Amino acid sequence: MDAVRRRAWLVVACALLAAVCAGVLAPMAFSALSTGGAVATDTEAMRARRQAERLGVPSPDLLLTVSQRPGGEREPSVRDSATAMTETLAGQRDVKAVWSAETTGDTWLRSKDGRTLLVAVRLKGTDKERKQAAPAVVAAARSAVPRMQVEPSGEVWANREIDETIERDLSRAELLAAPVLFVVLVFAYGSVVSALLPVVVAALAIGCTIPVLALLAQVVDVSRVAVNAASAIGFGLAVDYSLFLLARVREETLRGGDLHTALAAARRSSGRSVAFSAAAVTVCLATALLVPVPMLRALSLAGTVVTVLAALVALTVLPAGLRLLGPRAQAWDPLARWRRARTGDGSRFWHRTTTTVTARPLLAGGLAVLLLALLAAPFTHAQLGIVDERTLPSSAPAAAAAERVRAEFTAPPERLLTAVVTGPQATDGAPAYGDRLARVPGITGVHVARVAPSAEAVVLLAATAAAPGTPEADSAVRKVRQTPAPGSVAVGGRAAEVLDTADAVRGALPRCLLLLAVGLLALLGAFTRTLVAPLKALLVAAASLGASLGALVVLFQDGHGSAVLGHFTATGTLDASTLLFVLFIALALSVDYEVFLLGRIREEYDRCGDNRTSIIEGVARTGRLMTSAAAAVAISTAAMAASHVALLKFIGIGVALGALVDAVLVRGVLVPAVMAALGPANWWAPARTRSPLLITTPVKKGES
């Protein structure tokens, strides 16, 4: 026993050392992370952007509107001010290119009434470097024309404001959620000391994830949003893993086992479930790496790293802490007088519920499927897009300035398509090609932005009537690409980037789902030693996901949640990266709960041999744990709904809905109904693959 305690102290000491190192490295780690990355890579739109930039027609990072101050002096003129600003910014170290209507003759950079001009700026460096340089450039622009009103907008400025708002809102969300979460954990774990253990597990896992992501950022783009995602995932999994391990230890001690025996039993049962759950969650998240969207890949990497670390910490530090705390781990239960006596027999509520469900499995299962189908129906009209400044509240400076540009200018830069034509006939055929583009439905104007005879290339800009992300804009992009050109043509612009990103996501999704299905079937098959149960698990998970995603379409794409969740701008689309991230997280939580439930039901089946009894006992012993874990995840993520950023609201509500629907309706009703209807077929496997499940019955006191 002394050797065991010495090893426990060593584990805790190593954990403390890792925490200190993570804390020291965290500031440097954050500086290595980037922003943006919502647009798919290696698409026609991105090729067009790069080609146009090489030919001297870059896409602007910053848009500066120049106008007279309300009630201010009329001198100098707006045109003179725009010229002065352009000359000043051209000399800035961080500015790669700057242009306006006065320097290019582009009338689209002049407002409809002529009182406001746009100065477009392209910055140097990476996404992160451009975002860092933006405030100094804006300050220089305002200093150049102190008597004029200068309002910044554009992709880089919006990303900067989004990041700053997210950081403030996440801190507020944590403060809102912390007291409620702690009460839930105390209720679930039965003592204040035990409730602190999953917090320690989560803190270690999340804290160590940040330096790992910083190392990965040296090789691939890792967004700062990924850290926020890792925090949500890490906390949820830490609660799950800790809760199931602690509950099993408590159950074994209530049966008369000492702490050493209880920990051994928990390691063989719940510990095995934790390992398989972490592997399954990793498979769910790792498949997102197939989608060529940098932000989604960063979210996937963050989720994968924090999942592995959460399982590792739960399986090492948590048992070590329990060994050192001993009986003190159950100390100070402020709710003791209101609790029923613990017998280790599970929840009476879930026992009665599952008994009722399994008595009429077809009726109960049919009603659950009908409800899930109704919730999933709106997902059939989901429209994919990419995030922009409209994720901020309409009162935010970046959003308000962008809306002004859309309202006052005939062809806002976000509605311009860039057609880059290359080939021997490109320059001679440009006028006729421009005429053909002008006749394309949805195109309101075309002009030649650059002719490069030496490079045999020409760049044309075409203005669209519809906003990016709408079906009308998508149609315009496709028709422009189908228009005969005097050479090879690549079409870019914001609308093209949105369309190509959505197409890239849809194109990669079948491969993702196939790999996901194969990986989960293999893992769940190895876990249960059956073929039917894994297939059932995937079908049930699909039903659960559909319900959550359908609700998100109603709330965010259609805008019906604006009044309830705090007013936000419904764009009519859902960000492709965020939608897939929520999908994979919800699936990961579904598989997580499925592993623990199936493991316990199979254990009971091996003990009694009766299918219905094993279902009732398995759900009764895990129902309260899963609902407590789901409640903790829902509270921690739903607090994001208080954010001013619609993107955070979407992630928080999406994960919360997925956790609650799956833990209550799916695991509490649909899974028991389906398993009861299948009967012994749940555990069928080909004869050559049958082998005893590696879950042992509870170890009695005195056994090793």
C-alpha positions, 0 to 999 in steps of 0.5 A: 500500500505504501508503494501505491501511495508513493506512485500516487504522489509521483503521478500528482507531482508530474501533473503539477509540473505539467500544469506549471509548464503549461501556465508558463508556455500559455502566453507564448502559445496564444501568440502562435495561434492565427485567426480566420481560415473559414474559406476552403483551400485549393479551390478555383476561387482561391486560385483566382485570388492568388492570380489576380494579386500577382497581376496587381489586383489584390483583394482588400483586407481593409475598407476605409469609408471617407466622408464629411463629419455630420455638421462638420466643415466642408473643406477639404473635399472628400476626394482630396481627403481620399487622395491624401489618405491614399498617399499616406498609407502607401508609405506605411510599412505594413501596407502592400497596396492601397487604392481608391476611385481617385487613383484607379478611376474605379467608380464603384469605389464612390458611393451612389450620391458621391459623398463617400469614398472607399479606400481599399487596403491590402496588408502584408504578412500572414492573417495574424500579422495583418490583424495585428497591423490593422489598428496602426493602419487605421490610426494612420488613415485617421491622422492623415484626414483629421477633419473627416469621418473614417470608418473601417470595415473589411475581413481583417477588421471584422476578424479582429473585432470578432476575436476581441468580442469572443474573448470578452464574452467567453470570460463572462460566460464562464462567470455565469456558468460556474456557480450553476455548474458547481451545484450540478457537480456537487449534486452529481458527485455527492460531495464538494471534494469530489466535485472539484476532482473533474475540475482539476482533470479539465484544467489539466487537460485544457491547460496542456492542450494549449502548448500542444496546439502552439506546436502544431501551429508551427506546421498548420494553421491553428485558429484561436477559436480552436482553444475555445472549442478545446475548452468546451470539449475538454470540460465536457469529457472531463466531467463524463470520464470523472463522473463514471469513474467516481460513480463506479468507485462509490458503487463498489465501496457501497458493496463492501469493497475497500478503496484499492479493490474499488479502484481496481474494479473501476479501472477494469470496467469504467476505465475500459469504457473511458479508453474506448470512448476517447478512441471513438471521440477521436475518430469522430473529430479526426475525420473532419481533417478530410475537409479542406477548411483550415478553421474546421481542421484546427477545431478538429485538432483541438478536439482530438488533442484535448480528448486524448489528454482528458482520458489520460488525466482521468485514468491517471491523476484521478485515481492517484488523487482518490488514493491520496484523499481516501475517505476525505474524497466523500467529505462535505456533502451540503445536500446530504439531508435531502439525498436518499440513502445510496444503495448502489442499485441505481436511479429509481426514476430511470428504473421505472422509466426503462421498465415502462419503455421496454414493456412496449418498445415499439410504441415508445420507440416509434414515438421517440423516432417521430419526435426526432424526425419532426425536429430534424425536418428543417435541416432539409433546407439548410444553406451553407455559408461562411462567417463574416462581420454579420456574426457580430451584433448590428451595433458593432462598429465593424458590422455597422460600417460594413452595412453602410458600405452595402447600402451606399455603394452600387457594387460593394467589394464583397459583391464583386466577382474576379475573373482572371483570364489567361492565354494568347487571346486573353487581352484581345478577347477581353472586351467581347468577354466583358460584354458576355459577362454583362449579359449574365443574369444576376450581373449588374456591371463589368469592367476591366481592372487590369490588362497585362499583355506581357503575361497574356492575362486580363482581370475583369470585375463583375458586380453581382446583384445578390449578397454572397451565400444566397442561391441567387449569388451561387447561380451567378457564380456558376453562370459566370464560370460557364460563360465562354472566355478567350482563354483559361479562366478562374473566377473568384470573389466572396460569393465564389469563395462561399460557393466553393467552400460549401461545395468542398464541404459537401464533396468531403462529407461522404468520405468523412462519413464513410471513414467515420462509420468504419472506424466507429463500427470497428471500435464499438464492435471490439468494445461489445464483441457484437455486430448488431449493437454498433449498427444500432448505435450509428443509426440512433446517433444519426437520429439524434444528430438530425434533431439537433441540426434541425433545431439549429436551422430554425433558430439561427438560419431562419432567425426564429431564435433571435428574440430568445437568444439575444438579437443577432443577424440571421444571414439565411446561411449557417457557417459550414465549418461551425456546422460541421464542428457542432455535428462532429461534437454532438456525434462524439458526445452521442458515442461517448454516452453510448459506450458507457451505456452499452458497456454497463448493459453488456456487463449486466447481460453477462451477469444475468443473461436476460436482455430486458433485465440487463437493459433496465439495470444498465439504464438505471445505473447510468441514467442519472450519471448521463443526465448529470454529465449532459446537464454539466455540458449543456450549462457550460456551453449554453452560457455561450448564448449570452455572447454578442457573437452569433458564432458562439451562440451557435456552438453553445446552443448546438452542443447543449441541444445535442447533449441533452437530446441524446442523454435524455430522449435517445439514451433514456427512451429510444435506445432501451426501446430498440434494444428491447425490440431486438432482444437477444439479437443485440448480442449476435456475432459470427461464431468465429468472432465470439469471445467473452467481453473484457468487462469483469463482474465486480471484484469482491473484497479481498480479490486482487 
